[in-house]
Amino acid sequence: MPELKGQGFDQLLKNVIATGIPFNAPEVAVEIRRDDHLSTIYVDLTYQPQKGAQGEVSGILVVATDVTQ
């Protein structure tokens, strides 16, 4: 989703990759494109690192649940 660029989510992801520490935040405001215009929604956001046999981060599970209502 290109509209997410500049909203800080890439830096949060890089931090989880570098540290291996999960990130969880409720009701994060996100600007997304819907029906050809930007809308603000709110999501419960989780970045959960997946670790390999030696404890290295091998992937990140990203869960964003729309809780706007």
PDB file of N, CA, C, O and CB in Angstrom:
ATOM      1  N   MET A   1       0.845  -1.172   0.000  1.00  0.00           N
ATOM      2  CA  MET A   1       0.000   0.000   0.000  1.00  0.00           C
ATOM      3  C   MET A   1       0.893   1.239   0.000  1.00  0.00           C
ATOM      4  O   MET A   1       1.410   1.627   1.048  1.00  0.00           O
ATOM      5  CB  MET A   1      -0.963  -0.005   1.220  1.00  0.00           C
ATOM      6  N   PRO A   2       1.076   1.849  -1.134  1.00  0.00           N
ATOM      7  CA  PRO A   2       2.019   2.974  -1.238  1.00  0.00           C
ATOM      8  C   PRO A   2       1.665   4.160  -0.352  1.00  0.00           C
ATOM      9  O   PRO A   2       2.557   4.912   0.042  1.00  0.00           O
ATOM     10  CB  PRO A   2       2.094   3.437  -2.659  1.00  0.00           C
ATOM     11  N   GLU A   3       0.402   4.348  -0.030  1.00  0.00           N
ATOM     12  CA  GLU A   3       0.026   5.490   0.805  1.00  0.00           C
ATOM     13  C   GLU A   3       0.543   5.369   2.238  1.00  0.00           C
ATOM     14  O   GLU A   3       0.524   6.352   2.978  1.00  0.00           O
ATOM     15  CB  GLU A   3      -1.480   5.638   0.821  1.00  0.00           C
ATOM     16  N   LEU A   4       1.001   4.189   2.642  1.00  0.00           N
ATOM     17  CA  LEU A   4       1.562   4.015   3.982  1.00  0.00           C
ATOM     18  C   LEU A   4       2.957   4.618   4.116  1.00  0.00           C
ATOM     19  O   LEU A   4       3.434   4.862   5.224  1.00  0.00           O
ATOM     20  CB  LEU A   4       1.612   2.544   4.332  1.00  0.00           C
ATOM     21  N   LYS A   5       3.612   4.857   2.965  1.00  0.00           N
ATOM     22  CA  LYS A   5       4.958   5.438   2.989  1.00  0.00           C
ATOM     23  C   LYS A   5       4.919   6.796   3.691  1.00  0.00           C
ATOM     24  O   LYS A   5       4.054   7.629   3.418  1.00  0.00           O
ATOM     25  CB  LYS A   5       5.524   5.585   1.545  1.00  0.00           C
ATOM     26  N   GLY A   6       5.867   6.997   4.593  1.00  0.00           N
ATOM     27  CA  GLY A   6       5.961   8.253   5.313  1.00  0.00           C
ATOM     28  C   GLY A   6       5.111   8.332   6.566  1.00  0.00           C
ATOM     29  O   GLY A   6       5.105   9.362   7.241  1.00  0.00           O
ATOM     30  N   GLN A   7       4.388   7.261   6.893  1.00  0.00           N
ATOM     31  CA  GLN A   7       3.561   7.258   8.098  1.00  0.00           C
ATOM     32  C   GLN A   7       4.277   6.608   9.282  1.00  0.00           C
ATOM     33  O   GLN A   7       3.699   6.488  10.362  1.00  0.00           O
ATOM     34  CB  GLN A   7       2.249   6.535   7.828  1.00  0.00           C
ATOM     35  N   GLY A   8       5.538   6.183   9.088  1.00  0.00           N
ATOM     36  CA  GLY A   8       6.347   5.655  10.176  1.00  0.00           C
ATOM     37  C   GLY A   8       6.304   4.148  10.354  1.00  0.00           C
ATOM     38  O   GLY A   8       7.019   3.609  11.200  1.00  0.00           O
ATOM     39  N   PHE A   9       5.478   3.453   9.572  1.00  0.00           N
ATOM     40  CA  PHE A   9       5.360   2.012   9.745  1.00  0.00           C
ATOM     41  C   PHE A   9       6.605   1.266   9.293  1.00  0.00           C
ATOM     42  O   PHE A   9       6.942   0.222   9.852  1.00  0.00           O
ATOM     43  CB  PHE A   9       4.165   1.502   8.990  1.00  0.00           C
ATOM     44  N   ASP A  10       7.295   1.795   8.279  1.00  0.00           N
ATOM     45  CA  ASP A  10       8.526   1.148   7.816  1.00  0.00           C
ATOM     46  C   ASP A  10       9.606   1.197   8.887  1.00  0.00           C
ATOM     47  O   ASP A  10      10.352   0.232   9.054  1.00  0.00           O
ATOM     48  CB  ASP A  10       9.033   1.814   6.531  1.00  0.00           C
ATOM     49  N   GLN A  11       9.700   2.309   9.616  1.00  0.00           N
ATOM     50  CA  GLN A  11      10.707   2.418  10.683  1.00  0.00           C
ATOM     51  C   GLN A  11      10.375   1.487  11.844  1.00  0.00           C
ATOM     52  O   GLN A  11      11.275   0.887  12.430  1.00  0.00           O
ATOM     53  CB  GLN A  11      10.805   3.871  11.185  1.00  0.00           C
ATOM     54  N   LEU A  12       9.096   1.361  12.180  1.00  0.00           N
ATOM     55  CA  LEU A  12       8.688   0.419  13.227  1.00  0.00           C
ATOM     56  C   LEU A  12       9.079  -1.004  12.844  1.00  0.00           C
ATOM     57  O   LEU A  12       9.592  -1.756  13.672  1.00  0.00           O
ATOM     58  CB  LEU A  12       7.168   0.505  13.476  1.00  0.00           C
ATOM     59  N   LEU A  13       8.836  -1.370  11.588  1.00  0.00           N
ATOM     60  CA  LEU A  13       9.180  -2.701  11.095  1.00  0.00           C
ATOM     61  C   LEU A  13      10.684  -2.932  11.162  1.00  0.00           C
ATOM     62  O   LEU A  13      11.129  -3.989  11.610  1.00  0.00           O
ATOM     63  CB  LEU A  13       8.681  -2.886   9.658  1.00  0.00           C
ATOM     64  N   LYS A  14      11.469  -1.955  10.722  1.00  0.00           N
ATOM     65  CA  LYS A  14      12.930  -2.080  10.776  1.00  0.00           C
ATOM     66  C   LYS A  14      13.415  -2.263  12.204  1.00  0.00           C
ATOM     67  O   LYS A  14      14.359  -3.014  12.447  1.00  0.00           O
ATOM     68  CB  LYS A  14      13.596  -0.850  10.156  1.00  0.00           C
ATOM     69  N   ASN A  15      12.777  -1.585  13.150  1.00  0.00           N
ATOM     70  CA  ASN A  15      13.169  -1.708  14.553  1.00  0.00           C
ATOM     71  C   ASN A  15      12.888  -3.119  15.077  1.00  0.00           C
ATOM     72  O   ASN A  15      13.706  -3.680  15.807  1.00  0.00           O
ATOM     73  CB  ASN A  15      12.427  -0.666  15.409  1.00  0.00           C
ATOM     74  N   VAL A  16      11.737  -3.698  14.710  1.00  0.00           N
ATOM     75  CA  VAL A  16      11.413  -5.059  15.145  1.00  0.00           C
ATOM     76  C   VAL A  16      12.404  -6.052  14.530  1.00  0.00           C
ATOM     77  O   VAL A  16      12.845  -6.986  15.201  1.00  0.00           O
ATOM     78  CB  VAL A  16       9.954  -5.430  14.751  1.00  0.00           C
ATOM     79  N   ILE A  17      12.750  -5.853  13.268  1.00  0.00           N
ATOM     80  CA  ILE A  17      13.741  -6.726  12.618  1.00  0.00           C
ATOM     81  C   ILE A  17      15.090  -6.628  13.330  1.00  0.00           C
ATOM     82  O   ILE A  17      15.738  -7.648  13.565  1.00  0.00           O
ATOM     83  CB  ILE A  17      13.900  -6.353  11.122  1.00  0.00           C
ATOM     84  N   ALA A  18      15.514  -5.418  13.671  1.00  0.00           N
ATOM     85  CA  ALA A  18      16.824  -5.207  14.283  1.00  0.00           C
ATOM     86  C   ALA A  18      16.893  -5.711  15.722  1.00  0.00           C
ATOM     87  O   ALA A  18      17.922  -6.238  16.145  1.00  0.00           O
ATOM     88  CB  ALA A  18      17.175  -3.742  14.246  1.00  0.00           C
ATOM     89  N   THR A  19      15.799  -5.553  16.480  1.00  0.00           N
ATOM     90  CA  THR A  19      15.850  -5.872  17.909  1.00  0.00           C
ATOM     91  C   THR A  19      15.232  -7.227  18.257  1.00  0.00           C
ATOM     92  O   THR A  19      15.578  -7.830  19.272  1.00  0.00           O
ATOM     93  CB  THR A  19      15.149  -4.796  18.688  1.00  0.00           C
ATOM     94  N   GLY A  20      14.310  -7.704  17.403  1.00  0.00           N
ATOM     95  CA  GLY A  20      13.589  -8.933  17.726  1.00  0.00           C
ATOM     96  C   GLY A  20      12.515  -8.736  18.771  1.00  0.00           C
ATOM     97  O   GLY A  20      11.935  -9.706  19.259  1.00  0.00           O
ATOM     98  N   ILE A  21      12.242  -7.484  19.122  1.00  0.00           N
ATOM     99  CA  ILE A  21      11.224  -7.171  20.127  1.00  0.00           C
ATOM    100  C   ILE A  21       9.907  -6.875  19.421  1.00  0.00           C
ATOM    101  O   ILE A  21       9.870  -6.023  18.534  1.00  0.00           O
ATOM    102  CB  ILE A  21      11.659  -5.962  21.013  1.00  0.00           C
ATOM    103  N   PRO A  22       8.819  -7.559  19.793  1.00  0.00           N
ATOM    104  CA  PRO A  22       7.526  -7.312  19.151  1.00  0.00           C
ATOM    105  C   PRO A  22       7.035  -5.885  19.383  1.00  0.00           C
ATOM    106  O   PRO A  22       7.418  -5.227  20.350  1.00  0.00           O
ATOM    107  CB  PRO A  22       6.490  -8.302  19.666  1.00  0.00           C
ATOM    108  N   PHE A  23       6.182  -5.425  18.476  1.00  0.00           N
ATOM    109  CA  PHE A  23       5.541  -4.118  18.611  1.00  0.00           C
ATOM    110  C   PHE A  23       4.038  -4.343  18.590  1.00  0.00           C
ATOM    111  O   PHE A  23       3.515  -4.986  17.680  1.00  0.00           O
ATOM    112  CB  PHE A  23       5.988  -3.128  17.470  1.00  0.00           C
ATOM    113  N   ASN A  24       3.346  -3.817  19.587  1.00  0.00           N
ATOM    114  CA  ASN A  24       1.888  -3.898  19.680  1.00  0.00           C
ATOM    115  C   ASN A  24       1.355  -2.525  20.039  1.00  0.00           C
ATOM    116  O   ASN A  24       1.851  -1.887  20.967  1.00  0.00           O
ATOM    117  CB  ASN A  24       1.440  -4.963  20.731  1.00  0.00           C
ATOM    118  N   ALA A  25       0.334  -2.058  19.300  1.00  0.00           N
ATOM    119  CA  ALA A  25      -0.266  -0.764  19.614  1.00  0.00           C
ATOM    120  C   ALA A  25      -1.747  -0.792  19.258  1.00  0.00           C
ATOM    121  O   ALA A  25      -2.121  -1.214  18.164  1.00  0.00           O
ATOM    122  CB  ALA A  25       0.457   0.381  18.857  1.00  0.00           C
ATOM    123  N   PRO A  26      -2.588  -0.341  20.188  1.00  0.00           N
ATOM    124  CA  PRO A  26      -4.021  -0.272  19.896  1.00  0.00           C
ATOM    125  C   PRO A  26      -4.383   1.049  19.232  1.00  0.00           C
ATOM    126  O   PRO A  26      -3.764   2.078  19.503  1.00  0.00           O
ATOM    127  CB  PRO A  26      -4.837  -0.456  21.177  1.00  0.00           C
ATOM    128  N   GLU A  27      -5.381   1.018  18.369  1.00  0.00           N
ATOM    129  CA  GLU A  27      -6.000   2.201  17.783  1.00  0.00           C
ATOM    130  C   GLU A  27      -5.008   3.171  17.137  1.00  0.00           C
ATOM    131  O   GLU A  27      -5.013   4.367  17.427  1.00  0.00           O
ATOM    132  CB  GLU A  27      -6.773   2.920  18.834  1.00  0.00           C
ATOM    133  N   VAL A  28      -4.165   2.641  16.263  1.00  0.00           N
ATOM    134  CA  VAL A  28      -3.201   3.456  15.528  1.00  0.00           C
ATOM    135  C   VAL A  28      -3.914   4.074  14.327  1.00  0.00           C
ATOM    136  O   VAL A  28      -4.579   3.368  13.569  1.00  0.00           O
ATOM    137  CB  VAL A  28      -1.962   2.605  15.074  1.00  0.00           C
ATOM    138  N   ALA A  29      -3.776   5.402  14.151  1.00  0.00           N
ATOM    139  CA  ALA A  29      -4.373   6.086  13.001  1.00  0.00           C
ATOM    140  C   ALA A  29      -3.556   5.777  11.751  1.00  0.00           C
ATOM    141  O   ALA A  29      -2.327   5.860  11.760  1.00  0.00           O
ATOM    142  CB  ALA A  29      -4.450   7.623  13.242  1.00  0.00           C
ATOM    143  N   VAL A  30      -4.260   5.418  10.669  1.00  0.00           N
ATOM    144  CA  VAL A  30      -3.622   5.069   9.400  1.00  0.00           C
ATOM    145  C   VAL A  30      -4.373   5.769   8.277  1.00  0.00           C
ATOM    146  O   VAL A  30      -5.602   5.716   8.222  1.00  0.00           O
ATOM    147  CB  VAL A  30      -3.599   3.520   9.178  1.00  0.00           C
ATOM    148  N   GLU A  31      -3.635   6.428   7.378  1.00  0.00           N
ATOM    149  CA  GLU A  31      -4.233   7.029   6.189  1.00  0.00           C
ATOM    150  C   GLU A  31      -4.168   6.005   5.059  1.00  0.00           C
ATOM    151  O   GLU A  31      -3.081   5.584   4.665  1.00  0.00           O
ATOM    152  CB  GLU A  31      -3.502   8.361   5.790  1.00  0.00           C
ATOM    153  N   ILE A  32      -5.327   5.603   4.538  1.00  0.00           N
ATOM    154  CA  ILE A  32      -5.358   4.669   3.413  1.00  0.00           C
ATOM    155  C   ILE A  32      -6.246   5.234   2.309  1.00  0.00           C
ATOM    156  O   ILE A  32      -7.102   6.087   2.549  1.00  0.00           O
ATOM    157  CB  ILE A  32      -5.867   3.271   3.864  1.00  0.00           C
ATOM    158  N   ARG A  33      -6.020   4.736   1.092  1.00  0.00           N
ATOM    159  CA  ARG A  33      -6.821   5.175  -0.047  1.00  0.00           C
ATOM    160  C   ARG A  33      -8.047   4.278  -0.172  1.00  0.00           C
ATOM    161  O   ARG A  33      -7.936   3.057  -0.279  1.00  0.00           O
ATOM    162  CB  ARG A  33      -5.986   5.155  -1.359  1.00  0.00           C
ATOM    163  N   ARG A  34      -9.230   4.916  -0.156  1.00  0.00           N
ATOM    164  CA  ARG A  34     -10.513   4.233  -0.360  1.00  0.00           C
ATOM    165  C   ARG A  34     -11.351   5.097  -1.291  1.00  0.00           C
ATOM    166  O   ARG A  34     -11.496   6.300  -1.077  1.00  0.00           O
ATOM    167  CB  ARG A  34     -11.261   3.974   1.007  1.00  0.00           C
ATOM    168  N   ASP A  35     -11.895   4.479  -2.313  1.00  0.00           N
ATOM    169  CA  ASP A  35     -12.764   5.196  -3.259  1.00  0.00           C
ATOM    170  C   ASP A  35     -12.091   6.471  -3.788  1.00  0.00           C
ATOM    171  O   ASP A  35     -12.712   7.531  -3.854  1.00  0.00           O
ATOM    172  CB  ASP A  35     -14.102   5.553  -2.583  1.00  0.00           C
ATOM    173  N   ASP A  36     -10.830   6.349  -4.157  1.00  0.00           N
ATOM    174  CA  ASP A  36     -10.043   7.441  -4.755  1.00  0.00           C
ATOM    175  C   ASP A  36      -9.774   8.640  -3.848  1.00  0.00           C
ATOM    176  O   ASP A  36      -9.466   9.720  -4.350  1.00  0.00           O
ATOM    177  CB  ASP A  36     -10.737   7.922  -5.963  1.00  0.00           C
ATOM    178  N   HIS A  37      -9.882   8.482  -2.533  1.00  0.00           N
ATOM    179  CA  HIS A  37      -9.459   9.548  -1.627  1.00  0.00           C
ATOM    180  C   HIS A  37      -8.885   8.932  -0.354  1.00  0.00           C
ATOM    181  O   HIS A  37      -9.180   7.788  -0.010  1.00  0.00           O
ATOM    182  CB  HIS A  37     -10.646  10.498  -1.291  1.00  0.00           C
ATOM    183  N   LEU A  38      -8.057   9.720   0.337  1.00  0.00           N
ATOM    184  CA  LEU A  38      -7.451   9.232   1.572  1.00  0.00           C
ATOM    185  C   LEU A  38      -8.450   9.309   2.716  1.00  0.00           C
ATOM    186  O   LEU A  38      -9.146  10.309   2.890  1.00  0.00           O
ATOM    187  CB  LEU A  38      -6.186  10.037   1.912  1.00  0.00           C
ATOM    188  N   SER A  39      -8.506   8.240   3.487  1.00  0.00           N
ATOM    189  CA  SER A  39      -9.369   8.168   4.660  1.00  0.00           C
ATOM    190  C   SER A  39      -8.524   7.764   5.859  1.00  0.00           C
ATOM    191  O   SER A  39      -7.546   7.029   5.726  1.00  0.00           O
ATOM    192  CB  SER A  39     -10.541   7.166   4.439  1.00  0.00           C
ATOM    193  N   THR A  40      -8.909   8.244   7.011  1.00  0.00           N
ATOM    194  CA  THR A  40      -8.253   7.826   8.251  1.00  0.00           C
ATOM    195  C   THR A  40      -9.048   6.678   8.853  1.00  0.00           C
ATOM    196  O   THR A  40     -10.256   6.779   9.067  1.00  0.00           O
ATOM    197  CB  THR A  40      -8.134   9.013   9.262  1.00  0.00           C
ATOM    198  N   ILE A  41      -8.341   5.583   9.123  1.00  0.00           N
ATOM    199  CA  ILE A  41      -8.927   4.472   9.855  1.00  0.00           C
ATOM    200  C   ILE A  41      -8.061   4.227  11.087  1.00  0.00           C
ATOM    201  O   ILE A  41      -6.964   4.774  11.199  1.00  0.00           O
ATOM    202  CB  ILE A  41      -9.035   3.184   8.962  1.00  0.00           C
ATOM    203  N   TYR A  42      -8.549   3.418  11.993  1.00  0.00           N
ATOM    204  CA  TYR A  42      -7.801   3.073  13.199  1.00  0.00           C
ATOM    205  C   TYR A  42      -7.642   1.561  13.244  1.00  0.00           C
ATOM    206  O   TYR A  42      -8.596   0.817  13.014  1.00  0.00           O
ATOM    207  CB  TYR A  42      -8.515   3.602  14.488  1.00  0.00           C
ATOM    208  N   VAL A  43      -6.427   1.118  13.541  1.00  0.00           N
ATOM    209  CA  VAL A  43      -6.144  -0.313  13.578  1.00  0.00           C
ATOM    210  C   VAL A  43      -5.424  -0.669  14.869  1.00  0.00           C
ATOM    211  O   VAL A  43      -4.655   0.123  15.414  1.00  0.00           O
ATOM    212  CB  VAL A  43      -5.303  -0.737  12.359  1.00  0.00           C
ATOM    213  N   ASP A  44      -5.695  -1.889  15.348  1.00  0.00           N
ATOM    214  CA  ASP A  44      -4.848  -2.487  16.378  1.00  0.00           C
ATOM    215  C   ASP A  44      -3.712  -3.133  15.597  1.00  0.00           C
ATOM    216  O   ASP A  44      -3.958  -3.989  14.747  1.00  0.00           O
ATOM    217  CB  ASP A  44      -5.642  -3.546  17.309  1.00  0.00           C
ATOM    218  N   LEU A  45      -2.479  -2.740  15.870  1.00  0.00           N
ATOM    219  CA  LEU A  45      -1.330  -3.133  15.061  1.00  0.00           C
ATOM    220  C   LEU A  45      -0.365  -4.008  15.849  1.00  0.00           C
ATOM    221  O   LEU A  45      -0.014  -3.695  16.987  1.00  0.00           O
ATOM    222  CB  LEU A  45      -0.607  -1.901  14.540  1.00  0.00           C
ATOM    223  N   THR A  46       0.057  -5.106  15.232  1.00  0.00           N
ATOM    224  CA  THR A  46       1.050  -5.998  15.826  1.00  0.00           C
ATOM    225  C   THR A  46       2.106  -6.346  14.793  1.00  0.00           C
ATOM    226  O   THR A  46       1.778  -6.748  13.676  1.00  0.00           O
ATOM    227  CB  THR A  46       0.385  -7.280  16.375  1.00  0.00           C
ATOM    228  N   TYR A  47       3.378  -6.193  15.162  1.00  0.00           N
ATOM    229  CA  TYR A  47       4.518  -6.717  14.404  1.00  0.00           C
ATOM    230  C   TYR A  47       5.143  -7.770  15.309  1.00  0.00           C
ATOM    231  O   TYR A  47       5.735  -7.432  16.334  1.00  0.00           O
ATOM    232  CB  TYR A  47       5.569  -5.568  13.992  1.00  0.00           C
ATOM    233  N   GLN A  48       5.017  -9.035  14.945  1.00  0.00           N
ATOM    234  CA  GLN A  48       5.529 -10.142  15.761  1.00  0.00           C
ATOM    235  C   GLN A  48       6.689 -10.811  15.034  1.00  0.00           C
ATOM    236  O   GLN A  48       6.486 -11.411  13.978  1.00  0.00           O
ATOM    237  CB  GLN A  48       4.405 -11.178  16.069  1.00  0.00           C
ATOM    238  N   PRO A  49       7.915 -10.718  15.584  1.00  0.00           N
ATOM    239  CA  PRO A  49       9.047 -11.361  14.917  1.00  0.00           C
ATOM    240  C   PRO A  49       8.954 -12.877  14.985  1.00  0.00           C
ATOM    241  O   PRO A  49       8.554 -13.438  16.005  1.00  0.00           O
ATOM    242  CB  PRO A  49      10.355 -10.898  15.538  1.00  0.00           C
ATOM    243  N   GLN A  50       9.324 -13.536  13.896  1.00  0.00           N
ATOM    244  CA  GLN A  50       9.429 -14.986  13.837  1.00  0.00           C
ATOM    245  C   GLN A  50      10.920 -15.292  13.857  1.00  0.00           C
ATOM    246  O   GLN A  50      11.674 -14.713  13.075  1.00  0.00           O
ATOM    247  CB  GLN A  50       8.711 -15.591  12.553  1.00  0.00           C
ATOM    248  N   LYS A  51      11.355 -16.178  14.722  1.00  0.00           N
ATOM    249  CA  LYS A  51      12.784 -16.410  14.902  1.00  0.00           C
ATOM    250  C   LYS A  51      13.185 -17.794  14.424  1.00  0.00           C
ATOM    251  O   LYS A  51      12.430 -18.760  14.535  1.00  0.00           O
ATOM    252  CB  LYS A  51      13.168 -16.233  16.362  1.00  0.00           C
ATOM    253  N   GLY A  52      14.412 -17.862  13.881  1.00  0.00           N
ATOM    254  CA  GLY A  52      14.981 -19.114  13.414  1.00  0.00           C
ATOM    255  C   GLY A  52      15.615 -19.903  14.543  1.00  0.00           C
ATOM    256  O   GLY A  52      15.513 -19.520  15.708  1.00  0.00           O
ATOM    257  N   ALA A  53      16.264 -20.995  14.205  1.00  0.00           N
ATOM    258  CA  ALA A  53      16.856 -21.914  15.177  1.00  0.00           C
ATOM    259  C   ALA A  53      17.908 -21.253  16.073  1.00  0.00           C
ATOM    260  O   ALA A  53      18.044 -21.612  17.243  1.00  0.00           O
ATOM    261  CB  ALA A  53      17.477 -23.079  14.454  1.00  0.00           C
ATOM    262  N   GLN A  54      18.647 -20.293  15.524  1.00  0.00           N
ATOM    263  CA  GLN A  54      19.678 -19.593  16.300  1.00  0.00           C
ATOM    264  C   GLN A  54      19.161 -18.312  16.955  1.00  0.00           C
ATOM    265  O   GLN A  54      19.944 -17.537  17.506  1.00  0.00           O
ATOM    266  CB  GLN A  54      20.855 -19.260  15.405  1.00  0.00           C
ATOM    267  N   GLY A  55      17.847 -18.087  16.899  1.00  0.00           N
ATOM    268  CA  GLY A  55      17.272 -16.907  17.533  1.00  0.00           C
ATOM    269  C   GLY A  55      17.256 -15.670  16.653  1.00  0.00           C
ATOM    270  O   GLY A  55      16.833 -14.603  17.096  1.00  0.00           O
ATOM    271  N   GLU A  56      17.715 -15.797  15.403  1.00  0.00           N
ATOM    272  CA  GLU A  56      17.721 -14.647  14.493  1.00  0.00           C
ATOM    273  C   GLU A  56      16.301 -14.417  13.957  1.00  0.00           C
ATOM    274  O   GLU A  56      15.516 -15.356  13.831  1.00  0.00           O
ATOM    275  CB  GLU A  56      18.731 -14.872  13.313  1.00  0.00           C
ATOM    276  N   VAL A  57      15.989 -13.166  13.647  1.00  0.00           N
ATOM    277  CA  VAL A  57      14.687 -12.835  13.077  1.00  0.00           C
ATOM    278  C   VAL A  57      14.664 -13.330  11.639  1.00  0.00           C
ATOM    279  O   VAL A  57      15.471 -12.908  10.811  1.00  0.00           O
ATOM    280  CB  VAL A  57      14.403 -11.295  13.149  1.00  0.00           C
ATOM    281  N   SER A  58      13.729 -14.232  11.352  1.00  0.00           N
ATOM    282  CA  SER A  58      13.635 -14.799  10.004  1.00  0.00           C
ATOM    283  C   SER A  58      12.426 -14.275   9.245  1.00  0.00           C
ATOM    284  O   SER A  58      12.296 -14.518   8.046  1.00  0.00           O
ATOM    285  CB  SER A  58      13.573 -16.312  10.076  1.00  0.00           C
ATOM    286  N   GLY A  59      11.542 -13.561   9.928  1.00  0.00           N
ATOM    287  CA  GLY A  59      10.366 -12.985   9.305  1.00  0.00           C
ATOM    288  C   GLY A  59       9.569 -12.205  10.335  1.00  0.00           C
ATOM    289  O   GLY A  59       9.841 -12.267  11.534  1.00  0.00           O
ATOM    290  N   ILE A  60       8.585 -11.474   9.848  1.00  0.00           N
ATOM    291  CA  ILE A  60       7.727 -10.691  10.723  1.00  0.00           C
ATOM    292  C   ILE A  60       6.271 -10.980  10.366  1.00  0.00           C
ATOM    293  O   ILE A  60       5.878 -10.872   9.205  1.00  0.00           O
ATOM    294  CB  ILE A  60       8.043  -9.169  10.604  1.00  0.00           C
ATOM    295  N   LEU A  61       5.483 -11.344  11.358  1.00  0.00           N
ATOM    296  CA  LEU A  61       4.045 -11.481  11.171  1.00  0.00           C
ATOM    297  C   LEU A  61       3.429 -10.128  11.461  1.00  0.00           C
ATOM    298  O   LEU A  61       3.596  -9.581  12.551  1.00  0.00           O
ATOM    299  CB  LEU A  61       3.438 -12.600  12.090  1.00  0.00           C
ATOM    300  N   VAL A  62       2.708  -9.583  10.474  1.00  0.00           N
ATOM    301  CA  VAL A  62       2.068  -8.282  10.631  1.00  0.00           C
ATOM    302  C   VAL A  62       0.563  -8.494  10.672  1.00  0.00           C
ATOM    303  O   VAL A  62      -0.019  -9.086   9.764  1.00  0.00           O
ATOM    304  CB  VAL A  62       2.468  -7.307   9.478  1.00  0.00           C
ATOM    305  N   VAL A  63      -0.059  -8.003  11.740  1.00  0.00           N
ATOM    306  CA  VAL A  63      -1.511  -8.088  11.875  1.00  0.00           C
ATOM    307  C   VAL A  63      -2.032  -6.676  12.160  1.00  0.00           C
ATOM    308  O   VAL A  63      -1.635  -6.035  13.133  1.00  0.00           O
ATOM    309  CB  VAL A  63      -1.928  -9.101  13.018  1.00  0.00           C
ATOM    310  N   ALA A  64      -2.932  -6.208  11.286  1.00  0.00           N
ATOM    311  CA  ALA A  64      -3.580  -4.910  11.471  1.00  0.00           C
ATOM    312  C   ALA A  64      -5.086  -5.148  11.402  1.00  0.00           C
ATOM    313  O   ALA A  64      -5.619  -5.503  10.351  1.00  0.00           O
ATOM    314  CB  ALA A  64      -3.108  -3.857  10.384  1.00  0.00           C
ATOM    315  N   THR A  65      -5.754  -4.953  12.509  1.00  0.00           N
ATOM    316  CA  THR A  65      -7.189  -5.181  12.597  1.00  0.00           C
ATOM    317  C   THR A  65      -7.906  -3.836  12.646  1.00  0.00           C
ATOM    318  O   THR A  65      -7.674  -3.030  13.547  1.00  0.00           O
ATOM    319  CB  THR A  65      -7.542  -6.043  13.842  1.00  0.00           C
ATOM    320  N   ASP A  66      -8.773  -3.602  11.672  1.00  0.00           N
ATOM    321  CA  ASP A  66      -9.525  -2.346  11.602  1.00  0.00           C
ATOM    322  C   ASP A  66     -10.498  -2.264  12.781  1.00  0.00           C
ATOM    323  O   ASP A  66     -11.394  -3.096  12.920  1.00  0.00           O
ATOM    324  CB  ASP A  66     -10.293  -2.234  10.250  1.00  0.00           C
ATOM    325  N   VAL A  67     -10.308  -1.255  13.621  1.00  0.00           N
ATOM    326  CA  VAL A  67     -11.170  -1.049  14.785  1.00  0.00           C
ATOM    327  C   VAL A  67     -11.813   0.348  14.752  1.00  0.00           C
ATOM    328  O   VAL A  67     -12.147   0.922  15.789  1.00  0.00           O
ATOM    329  CB  VAL A  67     -10.361  -1.234  16.088  1.00  0.00           C
ATOM    330  N   THR A  68     -11.972   0.866  13.547  1.00  0.00           N
ATOM    331  CA  THR A  68     -12.439   2.237  13.367  1.00  0.00           C
ATOM    332  C   THR A  68     -13.766   2.502  14.076  1.00  0.00           C
ATOM    333  O   THR A  68     -13.928   3.551  14.699  1.00  0.00           O
ATOM    334  CB  THR A  68     -12.583   2.540  11.894  1.00  0.00           C
ATOM    335  N   GLN A  69     -14.689   1.596  13.996  1.00  0.00           N
ATOM    336  CA  GLN A  69     -15.987   1.833  14.625  1.00  0.00           C
ATOM    337  C   GLN A  69     -15.850   1.943  16.118  1.00  0.00           C
ATOM    338  O   GLN A  69     -16.844   2.143  16.815  1.00  0.00           O
ATOM    339  CB  GLN A  69     -16.964   0.729  14.277  1.00  0.00           C
TER     340      GLN A  69
END
